[in-house]
């Protein structure tokens, strides 16, 4: 069985214990023998036996055949440990500007169902968001022959300024009002525990728990769609900052007194790179462009490719400023990898050779190879899976702390 979660954890989480570390090692490995846990974590076999017995009594793990041949002098099959897949079910949702995407996972991280449903026009009020979430979630549950009472936890990714610890959305392009206690409202509406976070953070969490970031200590995910977001992973942990706003890459200032950003300030990177910024420029470059926003973007890109100088200059400036922004985060964090994702990855100006060269030219040269830059296919399911990872993370913390009834 394939595991999930960070593979390179060297220390127990803050306030954690050897038991927590053992649980995370089993989760990451998928299945693993007790003797291997003891060796990997430098914990005595007797302690591993005692603590795994506790986890089994809580219904969180179970024994299974190792599948790697016999062990011991008499050739008895090795016994491994794994998470109990049927112990719990979680849901992850991504709130987009056009759709709501849901994925359901069991406790072993296996997908049970996924669903994408249309969302109403945005920005909208909180009631409309709650209704969209409720409808999408119920459709996904029906597909898996489950009900809301089968869910142990729900994670939700929201674009904008999100305080994950309090569940407050201070501002979001999907909401017409500010300072919405969205997690609380969703819990009241759905009757299940809910955690929310910025959607770019959860995209990074998806890579950390299910993607290439599992084996990396330090990496950064940058997303570009209706806005510009960033998720930072340092030491195998998602970094949010002291007040939960430590990764607002889109609001890095790249031009003093520059273009107006939708956050109300001027000169933000997002004001030159995001969808709405390009659409604003398209009104000048293509006065007779289609009215539908997505059609206008496609027309602008096609014109740039065809040699329209005005259209080409819009993308050239966006790519140049984007490269400077990437160089800034490379100089600050020195990550092993930078992943670019999001709907705008279909526009190659954001990952052209000129952008890569601009990033490298503006990064400190200390004689090391340049930071690896990867482009990952954009799909809402990956973002929703990151929200499900948040749900699994919160659920596991509460179960290990004894704050929630075990299976």
Order of alpha helices (4+ residues) and beta strands (2+ residues): alpha-beta-alpha-alpha-beta-beta-beta-beta-beta-alpha-beta-beta-beta-alpha-beta-alpha-beta-beta-beta-alpha-alpha-alpha-alpha-beta-alpha-beta-alpha
